[in-house]
Amino acid sequence: MATTNEDEKILYQEDDDFKKLITSLPREKGWRVPDIYQFQGFWYHSLMLNCFFESQKHFEAQDSDIVLATFPKCGTTWLKALVFTIVNRKKHSPFSQEHPLLTSNPHAIVRSLEFDIFLPNRTPDLSSLTTPGIVATHSNFGLLANSILETKCRIIYLCRNPKDTFISYFHYAKKSRFNYYEGISSIEEGVDMFCKGMIPCGPIWNHVLDYWKASLDSPDKIFFVTYEELQSEPVSMLRRMADFLGYSFSDEEEESGMVDAIVKLCSFEKLSNLKVNVDGKAGYGLEYKHYFRKGGVGDWKNHLTNEMVERMDAVVEEKLQGSGLMEAKAAFSKSNA
Ligand code: PAP
């Protein structure tokens, strides 16, 4: 039986084909739920994989849709807030005290294809989709629905320095484990799993590389950006994202300080201190505060030993070699080691 977790059982029923598939896959210890499974080179917990299949089968992307693709813990919450605010700024002014982000968590506003919209054996919940449709996914490039690739819908892919991603995921997994499951107990164990690629949606290098290559092939379709770029140059990155999406800022908007207002509204400081994000919970029970930890760059330095750093850098460097990514993006450069 793929799912040993009560919470997951409540959420969905696996059909026989899925059960058959999952029992045939390589299995390892999970981070938040007991097991992760390897499918076509990537690791997932069973619900996640099942949701990716559902979304792959049933999602009918429209030309005007925007897909926010991320590896977990690379800034999904932030990207959801930014893109929603850019696209809806005429309807919801970022200067307004009534802006939806002031009372709703970004995950409640921009829904994820998996978990929120396409759950196995459930009618897809399309009721809460934004217009135009902005949806998020942690799917690797190879499992995206064909309609995402065949239509003119655009993809923004956000990734982050692998060691910071690991630290963020490690802390998140500890806080969000299901049913008293012990999970990955020490940072040493986590580093070992990470270096073997065994983290949900991992290996991170393959997730990133597939989108990186696709963005080089189709720069008008996929905008590739890093958490670190958003941190160091938020205003110019926002302008570039808005241009890419076809929502460029007008001179009037620029003069009014609109871009700065969006950066401020979506900042870690602003969002993490809002009541909804301090006390609120998602429908599936997770407290929103777990999406906000430190929100910075380089926290890995506070948690990893030199030996761990050397091991992680070596594996990431080996995998990214020749892709051009280390040279193009500081988040992956050797100088970040
Ligand atoms: P998800 O993939 O589960 O949705 P995601 O939002 O990608 O999670 O990752 C959470 C990280 O983004 C946390 O990083 P940390 O653990 O290193 O602190 C969180 O603090 C950070 N984060 C959340 N919101 C923002 C924001 N508005 N600005 C910058 N960083 C943010």
Residues whose N, C-alpha, C, O or C-beta is under 5 A from the ligand:
A	BS01	PAP	F71 P72 K73 C74 G75 T76 T77 W78 D164 S168 C266 S267 F268 L271 Y291 F292 R293 K294 G295 G296
